[in-house]
Amino acid sequence: RVLKYVEVPSKGMRKNVIENPILLSECISEAAKAVEEGTGLEVRKVILGIGGANIRSKTKNIRLSFNEEKIITDEDIASLFLTAEKELKGKGEQVLESEIYNIRVNNSGIVKNPVGLTGRELQGDIHLIFVNEAEVDELTEVVNRAKIEVDSIVLNPYASAKATLLEEDKNMGVALIDIGEGTTDIIIYKNNKLIYAKSLPLGGMHYVSDLEYIFSIPKSDAQEIIRQIGELKDKQDFNFPVNGNKYISIGNIRKVIDARTGDLVTFIKKTIEESGFTGYLGKGIYLTGGATKMDEIFEGVKSNLGYSVKRVLPVQLAGL
């Protein structure tokens, strides 16, 4: 049950990169204090979400051969993961999420669970998601400075998937695109397995900064345009008043938005191609995240991907 929800302005962090750890720590303390005042409880631990461009998704087929026929055990499955980690892990990386699929015993057909079967060879495709150890350590230190302990770490798109996807979606194949304020996260599932994940430092804030830069207007005006444009989706002729006596046509605004959405579409297409599962997404593409509330972004993605595209919301939690 959700007891309290708190959101505070972020300081000391930009595009998932810590610029001022002291300021960021103060923001965490501010949020924790607001939760404590609203619930009468003490905040001692947090689950830390990790995202950003430093996420690396790697997959490799790993084989184990035995001297004689033996019963496959959980320890043998663990050995597949350990072997994959040794071969795929780069310097300064740590495993955040792991998955195994296409499991075979003695070159047989694919089996769901090999434990208990007898064979001389075990193989499977091991998928590991890595993050930078230094980045995790830096974030943990920031939280600890706020006198809070990090209980566990979770991949942001994995958390989004747990909050929005049904088992049927994960089985049939789906790419979940979470377009947030500063980043866009993609996570792909097939046969209920996490098969690929990637992040791009591009989100809703970049639409605002594009308008600021191209039209030389204050950030407040750009934010107001983004807020209003969804209410004007049926209008072709409208001029936004900005910065005194200056006006910008809705057509020019949409051109800027479409250009940035084009970057998003390119990233999504490239990520699906990299995963090797083009054509296997039976449920198509789901969009979630705050920026997808903008119809211009949703329609731009929907009309340019060649997949079924729909918006999804998190499951309802008691108290939220």
N, C-alpha and C positions, 0 to 999 in steps of 0.2 A: 504494500500500500504506500502511495506517495503521501508523505506528511507535509511537505513544503517544497515549493519550487522557487528558486531565486536566480536572477540573471543580473550581472553587473557589467559595466563597460570594461573592456579588456585594455590593459595598459602594459607596456613592456614586452609585447609579443606582436610580431607582424608576419603574416603569411606562414604561420606555424614555426617561425624562427624566434627564439628568445633574444631580445635586444637589451632588455634591462630586467634581470632576474629579481631585483629588489622590488621594483614596481609591480611585477607580475605576482610576486608573493603577497604583496599588500592587497591585490585584488582578490586573491584566494581567501585571505583572512577576512576581508570585507564580506564575501559571500558566505563564508562559514559562520560569521557572527550573526548575519541576518537569519540564517537557518536556525541557529541556536535560540535567538530571541523569539522566533516564530513557533518553535516547537517545545522549548524548555529542555531540550536534549543537548548533549555535548557532541560535537563533530570530532571524532578521533581518527577515522580512516576514510580514504576515498578510493574509488576505482578510477584509474587514470586512462583517459582515451588518447590513443596515438594515431595520428594521420600524417598527411603531407607527402611531398614528392620523394622522401627517403624510403618509402615502403618498397620492398623488392619482392616480387613473387617469382619463385623458381620451382621447376618441376623436373624430376629425373626418374627414369625407370631403374630400379635397384633389384638385383638378383642375389639370393643366398643359396649356395649349394651345400648339401650335407654328404657325409661319407657313406651313409646308408639310409634306407627308408626310416623315417621317424614321424612321430606325431607332432604336428605344428602346434606351437604354444604361443602364449602372449609375449614371452621373452623373444621369440623369433620375429614377431611383428615389431617389437621395440628395437631389435637389431637393424631392421630395414630403415627405421627413422634415424637411428644413430649413424648408419653408413651414409645416408643421404645428407645428413647435416655436415659430416666430415668433408664430403665431396662438394657441397654447394655453398657452405658458409664462407663468406669473405672476411677480410680483416676488419675487426671492430663491429661485427654484426651479431645480433642475437635473434633467436627464433621467437616469433610472437604467436603464430598460429601454424598448425600442421594438419595434413589430411592425407589419406591413402585411398587410391581407387585403382580399377583394372587389376585386381589381385588374381593371381594364377598359381596353381600348384601343379608341378610337372608339366608345364605348357598346356594345361587343360583349358577349358573355357573359364570365363571370368566368374569368380565366386564372391559372395558378399562377405562371408566370414570363414577364413581358412582354419581357424583354431579347432583342433580335434581331427582334422583331415590328416592323411598319411601321404608323405612324399619325400623325394630327394632334392627337390628344388622349390623355392618360394620366391615369387617376384611381385612387384607392384609399382605403380607410379606414385612417387612420394612428392607431395606439394608442400613447400615450406614458404612461409612469409617472414621476411627478415626486416628488422629496423636497426638503426644505428645505436649501439650500446651507449655511446657518449650522449646522444640526444635523450635517451631514456634516463640516464644518470642525471643530466642537467635538469630535466623536468621534475624528477624525484627530489632533487635537492631544493628546488623552488618550493615544492609542497611541504617538505620537511621544515623549511625556514618559517613556514606559517604554523609550525607546531602541529602538523597533521601527518599521519603515517599513510604511505601508499600500500593499500591492501592487495591490489592486483592491477594488471595492465591489460587493456583490451584494444583491439584494432577498431578504429572508429567505424569503417564500413561494415565490419562484422557485427558491431552493436546495432547499427541501422538495420541490418538484415534480420537480426533476432527480433527487432521491434516491429517490422513491417511484413515479412514474408511468411506465408503459410508453407506447410510441408509439401503440399501439392505443387506450389511454385518452384521450390527447390528441386523436386523430383523431375519435373518436366523441362527444366532449364530456364533460367532467367538471369538477366543482368540488372542489378539494382544500381541506379545512379543517384547519389546523394549530393545535391548541389547546395552547398552551404554558403556562408558569408565570404570565407577566404579560400576554400578548397572545394574541389569536386572529387568525390570518392566513388570508385566503381568496384563492385564485387559480383562475381559470376558463380552461379550454382548450376549443377547438373547431377541428376540421380542422387539428390540430397547431399552432394559433396561440394565443398568450397574449392573451386578449381582455379580461380584467378582473382587477383586484387591489385588495384593501382590507384594512385592519387595524383591530382594535378593542382598546383597552387593557383586556381582560377575559380572565382565564385561571384556571388552577388555584388560584393564591394567593387569589383572590377568594372561592372556596368556603370556604377556611380562615378568612378575615377575617369572612365572614358568620356562621359558627358562633361565632367569638370574640365578635362584637358582640351577636348575638341572644340567646345563652345566657350571656353574661358569664363566659366561661371563658378560661383562658390559651391562648396560641397552641399550646403543646406538646400540650394536650388536644385542640384542634381538629385538629391534624395527625394525632394518633393515631386519632381518629375516622375521618378520611378514609382513613387507611391500612387500618383494620379493616373498613370498611363493605363493601368488595368481597368479603370472605370471608363476609359474612352475608347475601348476596343472597336466599337462600331463607327467611330468618327474618323473620316479621312481628312477633314479640314479643321484644324485647331492649332492655335498658337499659344505656347506657354510663355507667360510673362516672367522674365527673369532679370535680376540685376538692374533695377530701375526701369527704364523705358525700352529695354531690349526684349525681343520676342524670338522664339524658336519654333518652327513648324513641327507638327507631330510626325510628318513624313520624314524629316531629317533625323528626328529622335529614333524612329524605328529603324532607319538605315544603320545607325550606330549600334543599336541593340542587336540587329540581325548579324552584323559583322562579328561581334563578340560571340554570339551564339554559334556562328560558323566554326569558331575555334573549338567550342565545346563538342560540336558534332564530329569534327575531325578527330579529336582525342578519343571520343567514345568508339568510333569506327576502328581506329588503330588499336585500341585496347582489346576489342573483341577479336580482331584478326590475330593479335599476338597470343591470345589465349588458345587459339586453335579450335575454338568451338563455334565458329561461324556456321550458321544454319542449324545449330542444335538447340537453340533457345525457343522451346515450345511455347513458353509464356511471354516471349518477347522481352521488352524493356520496361522496367518500372522506374518512375522518377519520384524522388522524395526530397525533402530539405526545403528550407525557407525560400530560396530563390525560385523554386518551381511554382510558387504562387503566382508569379508573373506569367500571364497568358502568352505574352510575346516569346518568352523563353520556352515554355512548354510546346507551343505550336511550332516554333522554329526547330526544335529537336524532333518532334513527332513527324514533321513533313520531310525530313531529310535523312532518315536512318534506314528506311526500308523494312522496319519491324513494327509489330504491334506495340504501341507505346501508351502507357496510362500512368496517372498519378496515384500514389498510395500514401496513406497516413499511418502513423504508429497505432498499434492496438491500444484500446482504452485501458488505463490502469486506474484502480480505485483511488480516488483522492486527487487525480490530476485534472 
